Amino acid sequence: MLPLTDADFTRLYTYIKTHYGIDLSKKKQLISSRLTNMLIHDGYQSFSQYTDEIISGRHPEMISAMLDRLTTNYTYFLREKEHFNFLKQTVLPELAARHASDRSLSIWSAGCSSGEEPYTISMYLKEYFSALPGNWDTRILATDISQDILESARNPFYSSEALKELPALWREKYFVPVGDGRFTVSSELRQNVIFRPFNLMEPIRFKRKFDLIFCRNVMIYFDRPTKEALVERFYHATVPGGYFFIGHSEGLDKENCPYHYLFPAIYQKIVAPRPQGGDVS
């Protein structure tokens, strides 16, 4: 067992919070237990040596491996199904009307983990817009900080158990058996999701603003100021009338949240109309 001194713990959690927004300042035991075996396997003699390497920033692959161990990439298809009911019944009809002329959507799955969320969104998009006239661009952006988890999302393998909540027709249409009871996604579905690395602590400077942003069960790792600053960046990256979905285990301060609260974990960007000018007597 490699001891994690208070000094190295402080250096490590400060670096992680500063660069990635993840607050582990009260998770000394978690850091020690989840990293020790990896350090021993990789030949480190101390946490101090390892922390020096991390802080140097010379090895991005080390940072990715560390964050994978310290955070939980737990997700599944149709997670928090109420969101997808709202997506189907409210958001997609609005997007169809809003983009009737350009037929191009702008949707972001932020913190996409191993791909279940963006692939679920994509199936809903494909099903809805394939029934409408014309060719619709239904591709969505999916981002995560971890290169390793992005690679597994780009080339996924899911068990039959993982697909059990999906409609049978969707399983047949969008998944391909690869043996050993595992499935990968069809080329149609794979091509509809664009995976990119992105650190949510960075400025959001994509070419287009988004009609819909999913950022679910990601901000549980952030302290309040970090979360509020991120939500503000999301807000400015959302089109007027656009939607923002968070996880049901998360919550936003209504007084400081720029979005309008609709339902649990569902928000909308509502821009108040400018007051009409009048004669001043």
Legacy VTK file of the C-alpha trace (Angstrom):
# vtk DataFile Version 3.0
C-alpha trace
ASCII
DATASET POLYDATA
POINTS 281 float
0.000 0.000 0.000
1.425 3.364 -1.039
0.595 6.051 1.532
-1.095 9.194 0.236
0.197 12.113 2.266
-1.937 15.157 2.938
0.443 17.238 0.847
0.171 14.966 -2.198
-3.584 14.636 -1.737
-3.901 18.424 -1.763
-1.714 18.755 -4.857
-3.661 16.080 -6.691
-7.212 17.186 -5.932
-6.297 20.840 -6.536
-4.919 19.988 -9.976
-7.992 17.894 -10.852
-10.441 20.565 -9.729
-8.559 23.415 -11.415
-8.285 21.673 -14.779
-11.364 19.433 -14.902
-13.829 20.886 -12.400
-14.096 17.639 -10.433
-14.168 18.280 -6.696
-12.472 15.449 -4.789
-11.359 17.568 -1.835
-13.217 15.270 0.566
-12.337 12.020 -1.205
-8.879 11.168 0.053
-9.774 7.542 0.755
-11.385 7.173 -2.676
-8.300 8.532 -4.446
-6.004 6.280 -2.445
-8.066 3.113 -2.898
-8.761 3.571 -6.609
-5.260 4.601 -7.676
-2.918 2.568 -5.470
-3.002 -0.692 -7.445
-2.522 1.181 -10.709
0.502 3.023 -9.311
2.070 -0.191 -8.050
1.410 -1.914 -11.387
3.017 0.980 -13.270
6.096 0.915 -11.053
5.654 4.108 -9.055
7.419 4.237 -5.711
5.191 6.911 -4.199
2.144 9.080 -4.763
4.503 12.036 -4.818
6.283 10.691 -7.903
2.962 9.982 -9.597
1.530 13.407 -8.740
4.615 15.087 -10.192
3.982 13.273 -13.488
0.284 14.177 -13.524
0.880 17.857 -12.768
3.563 18.079 -15.455
0.842 17.534 -18.083
3.279 15.650 -20.302
1.204 12.472 -20.419
-2.456 13.049 -21.383
-3.073 9.298 -21.415
-2.196 9.163 -17.708
-4.732 11.853 -16.919
-7.413 10.035 -18.894
-6.702 6.790 -17.019
-6.749 8.603 -13.674
-10.082 10.312 -14.328
-11.619 7.035 -15.494
-10.710 5.458 -12.174
-11.857 8.380 -10.034
-15.245 8.940 -11.680
-18.100 6.600 -12.460
-18.958 6.021 -16.116
-22.190 4.275 -15.195
-24.972 4.702 -17.736
-27.499 2.643 -19.646
-29.974 2.847 -22.515
-33.151 4.838 -21.817
-31.798 6.078 -18.510
-34.317 8.453 -16.912
-36.994 7.563 -19.437
-39.104 10.633 -18.604
-36.549 12.679 -20.528
-37.058 10.621 -23.654
-40.836 10.808 -23.364
-40.527 14.604 -23.243
-38.048 14.504 -26.125
-40.478 12.552 -28.295
-43.670 14.358 -27.353
-42.456 17.960 -27.077
-38.912 18.626 -28.242
-38.863 16.756 -31.540
-42.097 18.304 -32.875
-40.708 21.724 -31.960
-37.418 20.987 -33.730
-39.293 19.780 -36.802
-41.162 23.088 -36.962
-38.112 25.209 -36.109
-35.899 23.601 -38.745
-38.454 22.975 -41.476
-36.390 25.042 -43.905
-32.833 23.884 -43.194
-33.649 20.363 -41.879
-30.529 20.420 -39.703
-30.541 19.792 -35.957
-28.073 20.861 -33.283
-27.969 18.507 -30.286
-25.165 17.851 -27.793
-24.633 14.954 -25.404
-22.068 16.394 -22.981
-20.302 13.808 -20.838
-21.472 10.988 -23.107
-19.537 8.220 -21.330
-19.696 4.849 -23.137
-22.277 5.970 -25.688
-25.642 4.753 -24.392
-27.049 8.266 -24.058
-26.131 9.653 -27.501
-27.107 6.413 -29.224
-30.485 6.486 -27.442
-31.055 10.091 -28.517
-30.007 9.184 -32.030
-32.517 6.342 -32.278
-35.323 8.700 -31.291
-34.142 11.210 -33.893
-33.877 8.605 -36.642
-37.326 7.203 -35.890
-39.038 10.597 -35.766
-37.419 12.391 -38.678
-37.336 9.456 -41.079
-41.146 9.690 -41.147
-41.021 13.327 -42.308
-40.526 14.545 -45.881
-37.024 15.436 -47.052
-33.589 14.482 -45.820
-32.861 15.595 -42.259
-29.402 15.951 -40.750
-29.963 14.206 -37.412
-26.320 13.846 -36.390
-25.566 14.738 -32.788
-22.373 15.780 -31.040
-21.214 13.566 -28.173
-18.277 14.635 -26.012
-16.349 13.341 -23.037
-13.106 14.220 -21.324
-11.754 10.667 -21.472
-10.137 9.452 -24.680
-10.451 5.843 -23.501
-14.171 6.057 -22.866
-14.685 7.830 -26.191
-12.910 4.994 -27.981
-15.210 2.456 -26.347
-18.211 4.590 -27.363
-17.067 4.845 -30.981
-16.623 1.069 -31.197
-19.081 -0.220 -28.616
-19.927 -3.719 -27.477
-23.080 -4.130 -25.433
-24.507 -7.214 -23.787
-28.027 -8.428 -24.560
-28.877 -7.477 -20.967
-27.831 -3.879 -21.693
-30.326 -3.709 -24.577
-33.291 -5.238 -22.804
-35.134 -1.942 -22.163
-35.081 -0.987 -25.855
-38.039 -1.838 -28.116
-37.494 -5.139 -29.919
-37.737 -3.441 -33.313
-34.987 -1.009 -32.336
-32.712 -3.836 -31.193
-33.155 -5.535 -34.541
-32.776 -2.344 -36.568
-29.900 -0.599 -34.823
-27.755 -3.372 -33.309
-25.628 -6.079 -34.855
-24.691 -9.320 -33.055
-20.936 -9.934 -32.848
-20.930 -13.229 -30.938
-20.611 -14.173 -27.277
-23.978 -12.554 -26.599
-22.643 -9.108 -27.451
-23.864 -6.483 -29.897
-22.426 -3.426 -31.587
-24.315 -0.543 -33.191
-25.294 -0.512 -36.850
-23.350 1.636 -39.285
-26.446 3.844 -39.663
-26.469 4.602 -35.959
-22.684 4.865 -35.676
-22.539 7.486 -38.427
-25.234 9.545 -36.741
-23.141 10.319 -33.647
-20.010 12.476 -33.807
-17.699 11.748 -30.864
-15.200 14.397 -29.820
-13.005 14.972 -26.737
-14.014 18.045 -24.770
-13.234 19.383 -21.320
-16.317 21.104 -19.879
-14.068 23.572 -18.069
-13.077 25.057 -21.419
-14.986 27.838 -23.225
-17.812 26.483 -25.407
-17.004 27.698 -28.890
-18.762 25.404 -31.315
-19.898 26.837 -34.647
-23.592 26.538 -33.870
-25.647 26.995 -30.765
-27.673 24.022 -29.615
-31.382 23.275 -29.730
-30.918 20.705 -26.994
-28.117 19.916 -24.534
-27.982 16.771 -22.437
-25.569 16.993 -19.500
-26.836 14.343 -17.137
-25.149 12.980 -14.033
-21.950 14.889 -14.788
-22.247 17.918 -12.529
-22.541 15.735 -9.413
-18.721 15.930 -9.330
-18.638 19.753 -9.347
-18.938 22.187 -6.471
-21.582 24.891 -6.625
-19.505 27.723 -8.169
-18.099 25.378 -10.837
-21.567 24.040 -11.644
-23.117 27.499 -11.860
-20.350 28.739 -14.153
-20.793 25.693 -16.410
-24.563 26.145 -16.591
-23.996 29.765 -17.596
-21.732 28.599 -20.442
-24.332 26.038 -21.514
-26.989 28.762 -21.475
-25.012 30.977 -23.848
-24.492 27.954 -26.120
-28.254 27.288 -26.310
-30.565 28.851 -28.887
-33.561 30.813 -27.565
-36.272 28.257 -26.916
-33.717 25.464 -26.643
-33.710 22.843 -23.902
-31.264 21.698 -21.233
-31.540 18.286 -19.546
-29.651 17.352 -16.363
-29.728 14.221 -14.213
-32.537 13.664 -11.745
-29.985 13.353 -8.947
-28.735 16.846 -9.734
-30.334 20.173 -9.016
-29.899 23.792 -10.013
-30.368 26.829 -7.791
-33.512 28.464 -9.154
-32.357 31.930 -8.115
-29.065 31.691 -10.007
-30.103 29.449 -12.897
-30.487 31.357 -16.182
-32.738 28.640 -17.642
-36.454 28.432 -16.965
-37.483 25.373 -14.956
-40.098 23.196 -16.697
-40.106 19.767 -15.065
-37.705 17.841 -12.815
-34.300 17.943 -14.561
-35.716 19.697 -17.672
-35.048 23.381 -18.377
-35.594 25.778 -21.265
-33.927 28.956 -22.441
-36.685 31.557 -22.496
-35.671 35.030 -23.570
-38.111 37.664 -22.346
-39.390 39.953 -25.103
-38.221 43.509 -25.063
-40.791 45.957 -23.709
-42.565 47.936 -26.402
-41.694 51.593 -26.460
-44.465 54.186 -26.190
-45.047 57.870 -26.064
-43.780 59.546 -22.963
-45.986 62.359 -21.831
LINES 1 282
281 0 1 2 3 4 5 6 7 8 9 10 11 12 13 14 15 16 17 18 19 20 21 22 23 24 25 26 27 28 29 30 31 32 33 34 35 36 37 38 39 40 41 42 43 44 45 46 47 48 49 50 51 52 53 54 55 56 57 58 59 60 61 62 63 64 65 66 67 68 69 70 71 72 73 74 75 76 77 78 79 80 81 82 83 84 85 86 87 88 89 90 91 92 93 94 95 96 97 98 99 100 101 102 103 104 105 106 107 108 109 110 111 112 113 114 115 116 117 118 119 120 121 122 123 124 125 126 127 128 129 130 131 132 133 134 135 136 137 138 139 140 141 142 143 144 145 146 147 148 149 150 151 152 153 154 155 156 157 158 159 160 161 162 163 164 165 166 167 168 169 170 171 172 173 174 175 176 177 178 179 180 181 182 183 184 185 186 187 188 189 190 191 192 193 194 195 196 197 198 199 200 201 202 203 204 205 206 207 208 209 210 211 212 213 214 215 216 217 218 219 220 221 222 223 224 225 226 227 228 229 230 231 232 233 234 235 236 237 238 239 240 241 242 243 244 245 246 247 248 249 250 251 252 253 254 255 256 257 258 259 260 261 262 263 264 265 266 267 268 269 270 271 272 273 274 275 276 277 278 279 280
